[in-house]
Amino acid sequence: MSALVTLTGVIPDESLPLAAGVPTNPRKQLSVPIGSDLTIRLQLLKRSGEVVKMSAGSVIMTVKKFPQDQTPTFPKMIGPADDGTSCDFAILPSNTKNAQPGLYVYDVWYTDPDSGARCAVVPLSPIYLDYAATTP
């Protein structure tokens, strides 16, 4: 079973006003049935509402059992989609086959190609791995 969920990440630049429609809290709870595919499509916005072209930057998603874990359960590094305005992270059955069911956390980080600045665009959020989970 394959599913698609969307995330909106936000560059946390407090010098910009928060435009209407930009999430004040980009966290999103996810559920992944162990042994299933889940594609997570990320779009990145500035606080002004402007879509960030990710074509030269780098994006990484990590999934960890505990927030303080230094080593992710599985890292998902990805490049942008062809138009540069979104990117997909694929969680595959091979990522979850040896994982224990339960609560994990994930976050998404973006590195700006010009400044090298790295920021969490989706802060730590819950992700459930379960044999009977359903995707949102």
Secondary structure, DSSP 8 states (H G I E B T S, - for coil): -EEEEEEEEE---TTS---TTS-S-----EEEETTSEEEEEEEEE-TTS-B---SSSEEEEEEESSTT-SS-SEEEEE---TTSSEEEEEE-HHHHTTS-SEEEEEEEEEE-TTT--EEEEEEEEEEEEETT----
